[in-house]
Amino acid sequence: MLNYKMKAEGLKWVPVGTLAANWTGVVVDYALAAVTLRAGLGYWASLVIGAIEDGFCGSLTTVSTLMAELMTFAALLPFSLRAYVYGIVTFLGAFVLGLAVLGWAYWE
């Protein structure tokens, strides 16, 4: 529903829905990992959080859609570098969000 809704003329090709779903999954996954690391939870709480990380975050992060979009963009090579730009933005953004969310659990 959100895909391809960017207002800027040069960015209308960006699939915002997939990007938002992937980044949201990363943030939730790493936030739960940080809570597990810092809170010293018991067996059952860790099990439930692990199930949420695997189930909810695993289904929210849309790897198959990401790969399909990257392959669609790759078909435009060498005339367009959208596949590289979108791939780098997706993975670098997820890395930065992961550092921001999970980093405090290690650095504090």
N, C-alpha and C positions, 0 to 999 in steps of 0.2 A: 504494500500500500504506500509506503514511503519511498520506494525506489524511484529514482529519477525525478525527484521533486525539488531539486536545487533551484534557487531563483537566479543565481548568477549565470550569465549567458555561457561562459566558458566551462562551467561545472555541471551542466544539466545531464551529462552522461554518468555522473557518479551515482552508484546504487546506494543511496543513503540508508535504506532499510536494512540491507545486509550488513553494512558497516556498523550501524547502531546496534544491531543484534549481536554481532561478534564482540564489539567493545563492551556491551552490557554483560554478556556472558563472562568475559575476562574479569570485569570489575567484581561481579558477584562471586565468581570462583576464588579470586585472590582475597577478597574480603573474608570469605568463610575460612580460607586457609590461614589467614592472619588470626582470626578468632580462635581457631583450633590450636595454633602455635602458642598464642599468648595466654589463653584462658585455662589451660590444663584440664580439659574436659575429660569426663569419664568415658567408658567404653561405648555406651549407648548413644551419648551425645555425639561422639566422634563418628560413630557409624551412621547416624542420621545426617550429619553434615557431609560426610563422604558420599552418601546417596544423593543428596541435593546437588553436590558438585558434579557427580557423574551423570545423574539423570537430567536435572533441570539445566545446568550449564552446558552439558554435552549436547542436549537437544536445541538449546537456544543458539549456540554458536553454529552457524550454518556453513560447515566446511564444503558440503556438496554444492551449495549455491555459490559460494565464493569461487570454487574451482570452475564452475560453469561460466561465471561472469569473467573470470580471468581468461578462460579459453576463448570466449566471445571477443574479448578485447585483443587477444593475441592474434586473432584472425586478421586484424587490421594492420599488423606489423608488415613492413617497416614504415608505413605511412603515419602511424600513430603509436605513441608510446604509452597509451592508456593502461595496458596490462601491467607494465612496470610501475607506473605511478600508483595505480590502485593497489597493487600488491605491496609496495613499499609503505604506502600510507596505512594500510590495514595492519601489517605486521609491526611496523615501527610504533604506530599508535597503541597497539595492544601491549607492546613491550614497555612503553612509557607509562601507560595506565597500570600495568602490573608492578612496576617499580614504585609508583606513587602509592598504590593501595597496600601492597605486601611489604614494601620496604620498611615501613615504620616498625613492623613486628620484629625485624632483624636489627635495625639500627638503634632502637631505643633501649 
